[in-house]
Amino acid sequence: MRLYLVRHAQSANNALDVPSLMNPQRSSDPFLTPKGYEQAEKLGERMGEEMKSDTLKPDHCIKRIVSSPMRRCMLTSTPTSKALGIPIEVRGDVFEHGGCFNGARDQKSVVGETGLTKAQLEEEFPGCKVPEDLVNGWWGIEKGCETVPQAHERIRGVVKWMWSEAEKWREGDGAMCLVVHGMFIDIFLKELLGIPLTTGRQQGLFCSKNCAVHIVELQVNSDINVAGLQAFNTVYHMPEAIQTGGSVDGLDDCYVNEGSA
């Protein structure tokens, strides 16, 4: 099964001078920047062209779009959803490390939020498919900020789900596009590829640019399942002038200190 793993386009938080969970100026669920909207449109144009190409293998053609419930991912998914005529499926456990909260992660005053509810998602993004368990949102006031070990455990569960999807996959089912977050992708790929998850300052990182596309092939076998990273950080669908985030100008501190931190 082919998986297109996409990081969201540039959000207002990404554009802060210090784009970090430690920054009290961050938004709990930001919109995209003008540059971010342009990135998302370019992604939709690329996907629309590539997925309808006569040279693309049928099993490499995206048939499902699954998104984080956070607004920046839903906004990033929308142009691709429209270009391919595929509804966005919202999944409640693929949100960014930390959850939905106000304040800086290291402050005692951190306050959790519910995140967008099922009704809010369906109103803001018509046609999307939202599970019933998100009727009251996907996070919670009492949860505050998710810890790093909690994020590790949650994303291990997502990886198990992804393998279960690969096990059910049959020829003709096509590919999945998963639109998520930079730090999520770092943890997800490490767990998927069998790289140990650690806390604290990171020695190795998967740094995703905004709106970058990674391609992973999942092969289910009777003895051992294999995940192959076939493409990483592809951004040729965007002109250089609007490329942002991850590793454009070097390693971002938020990855080194928080990524899978």
N, C-alpha and C positions, 0 to 999 in steps of 0.2 A: 504494500500500500504506500502510495506517495503522499507525503505531508508537506504542504507549503506553510512554513512557519513565518509569520509576519509580525514585525514590531509596529506599533501604532505610529502615526505621523506626529510631528512635533506638537506637543501640548504647551499650554501656558506655563506649566511647571518646568518643562524642559528649557524654556526661554529665560528662566530666572538666572540672575548672576551666579547663584549657588543652587543648582538643580539637585536638591537632596531632600531626603525624608527628615533631615535635621533642620530644615529651613522653615521657621514659623510662618513665612509669607506664602507658603505653598497652598494650593487649593485642594480640597479633599477629592474633587472629581472635576478636573478642569476641562475646558473646551480646547480645541485646536487653535493654534495661531494662524494668521493668514497664510504663512508659509506652509503650515501643516495641512491646511485645506488643499493647497496646491499640490503637495506631495500625495495626498490621498487621491486626488483626481488623476494624477499621473499614473498611480498604481492601478486605478480602475481602467484607464486607457490601455495600459500594458496587458493586464489580465484579459481584457476584452478581445484584444488582438491575438494574443498567444493561444488562448483557450479555444479560439475558433479557427486556428490554423489547420490546414490540411495535413501538415507534416507532424503535428503533435499526436503521440500515441493516445488512443482513447482512454487508457487507464491513467494517463497523466493529466487528464482534463478535470478541472475542479468541478465536483458535483455537490459539495457541501461547504458552507462557510460557517465556522463556529467562532464566536467572539466572546471576549471578556465582557461583563456587564458594565464596565466603566466607560464613561461617555467618549473618551478619546479613542477607544478601540471601536466602538459602535460607529463613530463618525468616520473612522478610517475604513471600516468595512463597507460603508454605504455605497460609494461609487463602484466598487467591485461587484457588490450585490446587484446593483442596477445594470451594470454592463453584462453580467452573466445571466441575469434573470433568475437568480437563486436567492431565497430568503435567508436572512441572518438567523442562525440558531444561537441563542444566548445560553452560556453555561456559567453557573454561579460560582465555580471553584477555580476559575482561571484568571482571577484578578491579580493585580500587582502586589508584590511583597509589601506587607504593611496593612493592607485593607483600606477602608474608607474612613478617614479621621481628620480632624482639624488640629492644628498645632504641630509642634516639632516632636519627632519620635522620642527624643531623650528628655522631654519635659513631662512633669507629673500632671500638667493641665491638659494632656491629650484627651480629646473627646471623640468617641466613635460616632459614626452616622450609619443610617440604614443602607445607604446606596440607593440607586434608582430602583423603584418598585416595578413589579410586572406591569401595572397600569401606566406608569410613567414611561417605561421603555416602549410600550406599544403605542403610546401617544406620540412620543418624540421620534420613533423610528417605525413608521407604519409598515406592517407586513412581517415584522420580525417574529420569531417563535420563542416565547418565554415560558419556561416550566412553571408549574403551579407553586413550587416551593419558593419562588421569588416574589410571591404576592406581597409580602411585607418588606421586600428588599433583600439584598444578599449579604449584608454585614449587620452590625448592631451597635447601639449606643454603648452597651456594657462591654463590648469587645475591645474598645480603645484601639491600640495599634498592635497588629500581629507581630509576634516575636519571630526571629530568624528560625529557630527550631520548629516553630509552628508552620512557617512557610515551607520548610523542607518537607515536613510530614504531609502537608496538603498537596504539594506538587508531586510527591511520590504517588499519591492517590491518582493524580491526573495522568501520570505515566502509566499506571496500571490500567486505567480506562483506555488510554490510547492503544495499548497492546491488545486489549479486549476488542477494540474496533478493528485492529489489524487481523485478529484471529477470525472475525466474522466476515472480513472482506472477501469478495469474490470477483473474478475477472468481469469487467464491465461496470463495476461500481464506481470507478473513477477515483479522483483524489480528494483530499480534504484540505481546506485552508483554515488555519487556526490563527486568529488575530489576537495578539496578547501584548506583553510588556517586556521591556529590556531586561530587568532583573529576573523576571519570571523565566525568560528564555535561557538565561545563564544557568539557573538552577535546573530547569527542565532538561536541557541538553546534557548537563553533567550526570543527572540521574539516568537519563535514557542511554547514555554511552558508558555507564559504569564508572564514572569519575567520582571519587569520594567527595561528599559535601562537607565543607568545613565552616567554622565560624571565625570571625575576626578578619584581619587583613588578608586578602586573597592572593595566592601565588599564581593562579591561572584563571583566565576569564574568557567568556564569550561575550564580546561587546557588540551590540547591535546598533546600527545607525537607525534613525527614524525612518519608518516605512521601508526598511530593508526586507528582502525576502531570502529565507533559508529553505533549502530543499532537503528533506530527509526521506530515505526509503526504509520502510519497516518490513522485514522479512521474517515470517513465522516459520519455525522449523520444529521437528519433533524433539530434537535434543537441546538446541539453544536458539533463542531469538536473536536476530541481528539488526542493528540500526546503523545505517550508513549515511553520513553527512555528505551529500553530493554537491551542495552549493551553499555558500555562506556569505551574508552581507551583500547580496547583489542589489545594486541600486541604479543600474543602467537605464531604468525607466524614468529617472529624474535628472535634469541638468545639474551640473556641479554646483551652480549658484544656489540651489535650494536644498542641497544635502546637509543634514545636521545630525548631531548626536552621536553617541557611542564612541567611535574611534576616528571621527573626521579630523580632529585636531590633536589626537593623542588619547591616552587613557583618561577617562573621566574619573574623578575621585569617587563619585557615587557608585561606580562599579568596583573600584579597588577596595573601598571601605564598606560597601553595603551589598554589592552584587549578590553573592551567595553567603554574605558575611555572617 
